[in-house]
Amino acid sequence: MRVSKVIGIAVATVWAGMLGAPIPSASADPCSDVEVIFARPGLGTLIYDSIESRNYPVVRGGVLVVAILFVTCNLLADLSYRFLDPRIRAEQGL
């Protein structure tokens, strides 16, 4: 029980990082694997194809969506720390 409280913050951080990175990259990104294995184009493929065809408005929109997703996931992870770690609640006086 004690370990789950301590490891909760690390799990939330890794989870937010994985959800906030949907663009395929050379690192082990699960989203790019799904796009390749099931031949279903996603946001990463859309941005990549738009860069190749020099469709800048689509690239800007795709990067904006990825940035908003990344910031939102990290914000949710930071907010979840309060519920996962009782020491943070004690510091805030709750």
C-alpha positions in Angstrom: 0.0 0.0 0.0 2.8 2.4 0.9 4.6 1.7 -2.5 1.5 2.6 -4.5 1.4 6.0 -2.9 5.0 6.7 -3.7 5.0 5.4 -7.3 1.7 7.1 -8.2 3.5 10.4 -9.1 6.0 8.6 -11.3 3.3 6.7 -13.1 1.2 9.9 -13.6 4.3 11.7 -15.1 5.1 8.9 -17.5 1.5 8.5 -18.5 1.2 12.2 -19.3 4.3 12.1 -21.3 3.1 9.2 -23.4 -0.3 10.8 -24.1 1.2 14.1 -24.9 3.4 12.9 -27.7 1.3 11.6 -30.6 3.8 12.5 -33.3 5.7 9.5 -34.6 9.4 9.7 -33.8 12.5 7.5 -33.7 11.9 6.7 -30.1 9.5 3.9 -29.1 6.3 5.8 -29.6 3.2 3.6 -29.4 1.1 5.9 -31.6 3.4 5.5 -34.6 3.3 1.7 -34.2 -0.5 1.7 -34.3 -0.5 3.9 -37.4 2.0 1.6 -39.2 0.6 -1.8 -38.1 -3.1 -1.1 -38.7 -2.5 1.3 -41.7 -4.6 3.9 -40.1 -3.3 7.4 -40.7 -3.3 9.6 -37.7 -2.1 13.0 -36.6 1.5 12.2 -37.0 1.0 11.0 -40.6 -1.1 14.1 -41.4 1.6 16.4 -40.1 4.4 14.5 -41.9 2.5 14.4 -45.2 1.7 18.1 -44.8 5.4 19.0 -44.3 6.3 17.0 -47.4 3.7 18.8 -49.5 4.4 22.2 -47.9 0.9 22.6 -46.7 1.8 25.1 -43.9 -1.7 25.9 -42.5 -2.2 22.1 -41.8 1.2 21.9 -40.3 0.5 24.9 -38.0 -2.9 23.4 -37.0 -1.4 20.0 -36.3 1.4 21.4 -34.2 -1.0 23.5 -32.3 -3.2 20.5 -31.5 -0.1 18.5 -30.4 1.0 21.4 -28.2 -2.4 21.9 -26.6 -2.6 18.1 -26.0 0.9 18.0 -24.5 0.2 21.0 -22.1 -3.2 19.6 -21.1 -1.8 16.2 -20.3 1.0 17.6 -18.2 -1.4 20.0 -16.4 -3.6 17.0 -15.5 -0.6 15.1 -14.3 0.5 18.0 -12.1 -3.0 18.4 -10.7 -3.2 14.7 -10.0 -0.1 14.9 -7.8 -2.2 16.5 -5.1 -4.5 13.4 -4.9 -1.7 10.9 -5.3 0.7 12.1 -2.7 -0.5 12.8 0.8 2.6 14.9 1.6 1.5 17.5 -0.9 -2.0 17.7 0.7 -0.3 18.2 4.1 1.8 21.1 2.8 -1.2 22.9 1.4 -3.1 22.5 4.6 -5.9 20.4 3.2 
